[in-house]
Amino acid sequence: MKSCLIVGSDRIGAAGRVLQNIYGVTEIVHWNGRRARPPTCLPKGVCLVIVVVGYVNHNYARRIKKLTNKADIPITYVSRGLSGLKMSV
């Protein structure tokens, strides 16, 4: 089972269908990026991280980048939504 972490944005809408078509993702974990503190670890089993940078502050994005580098998980940055994801593939 492939799972994906989406960081940022309030709603993920049709992300499941788009990610299933592009990457074969079966499960989506969503963090809206409004936490008071940046996370200290990533969820288990995540094989891809997508950061919607229009909805995440710099410190939060920097922390996500460190965690993905440490875990050797690919990370993709999109500006405002999944339309940017389609272009980055």
Backbone torsions as a table, in degrees:
resi	resn	phi	psi	omega
1	MET	NA	125.3	177.4
2	LYS	-95.1	133.5	175.9
3	SER	-124.8	152.2	-175.9
4	CYS	-128.2	140.7	175.5
5	LEU	-105.4	123.2	174.6
6	ILE	-106.5	123.3	-178.8
7	VAL	-111.9	124.8	-179.5
8	GLY	104.9	169.7	-179.8
9	SER	72.5	147.5	-180.0
10	ASP	-83.6	-35.3	179.5
11	ARG	-130.1	151.3	179.2
12	ILE	-107.2	-10.1	171.8
13	GLY	50.5	-118.9	-175.4
14	ALA	-88.1	19.7	-176.9
15	ALA	-59.9	-35.5	-178.7
16	GLY	-58.8	-47.5	179.8
17	ARG	-66.3	-43.2	-179.0
18	VAL	-63.1	-47.0	-178.8
19	LEU	-68.4	-33.4	177.0
20	GLN	-66.4	-40.4	179.7
21	ASN	-69.1	-40.4	-175.0
22	ILE	-82.9	-49.3	-171.9
23	TYR	-111.7	-10.0	-176.1
24	GLY	76.7	26.7	-178.6
25	VAL	-74.8	135.9	179.7
26	THR	-108.4	-21.8	-178.7
27	GLU	-133.1	139.3	179.4
28	ILE	-121.4	129.7	173.3
29	VAL	-108.6	131.4	-175.7
30	HIS	-121.0	126.3	170.3
31	TRP	-114.6	126.2	-175.9
32	ASN	-77.9	-10.6	176.8
33	GLY	82.7	11.3	-178.6
34	ARG	-103.1	14.4	178.1
35	ARG	-64.4	152.9	177.6
36	ALA	-70.2	-36.5	179.1
37	ARG	-118.1	145.8	174.0
38	PRO	-65.0	154.1	-177.8
39	PRO	-68.9	157.2	178.2
40	THR	-104.7	-14.5	177.2
41	CYS	-154.2	159.7	177.6
42	LEU	-94.0	155.0	176.0
43	PRO	-63.0	149.0	179.4
44	LYS	-69.6	143.4	176.0
45	GLY	84.7	3.9	179.7
46	VAL	-76.0	129.1	-179.2
47	CYS	-110.0	-7.1	-179.9
48	LEU	-154.3	140.6	176.1
49	VAL	-122.1	130.5	176.5
50	ILE	-117.9	123.9	179.5
51	VAL	-108.7	121.2	175.2
52	VAL	-90.7	96.6	-167.8
53	VAL	-69.1	-18.6	177.7
54	GLY	-69.4	-14.3	-175.6
55	TYR	-122.6	13.2	-177.3
56	VAL	-130.1	137.2	178.6
57	ASN	-77.8	167.2	-173.3
58	HIS	-61.8	-43.1	-178.1
59	ASN	-63.7	-42.1	179.1
60	TYR	-63.7	-45.5	179.6
61	ALA	-64.3	-39.6	178.8
62	ARG	-62.8	-41.1	-179.9
63	ARG	-67.1	-40.8	177.2
64	ILE	-62.0	-41.8	179.7
65	LYS	-61.3	-43.5	178.3
66	LYS	-62.0	-43.8	-178.8
67	LEU	-64.9	-40.6	180.0
68	THR	-70.5	-37.2	176.9
69	ASN	-64.2	-41.3	-179.9
70	LYS	-64.7	-38.3	-178.4
71	ALA	-90.0	-2.2	-178.9
72	ASP	56.5	49.4	178.3
73	ILE	-110.2	133.4	178.7
74	PRO	-65.6	143.5	-179.6
75	ILE	-128.5	140.2	178.3
76	THR	-127.0	137.1	178.2
77	TYR	-108.6	130.4	174.3
78	VAL	-124.0	151.1	-172.4
79	SER	-75.5	-53.5	-175.4
80	ARG	-133.1	-20.2	-176.9
81	GLY	-170.3	-171.4	-175.1
82	LEU	-74.0	-12.7	175.1
83	SER	-63.6	-33.9	175.3
84	GLY	-68.7	-29.4	178.3
85	LEU	-68.0	-40.6	179.1
86	LYS	-61.5	-35.7	-179.4
87	MET	-75.6	-28.4	-176.0
88	SER	-80.8	-11.0	-178.6
89	VAL	-82.2	NA	NA
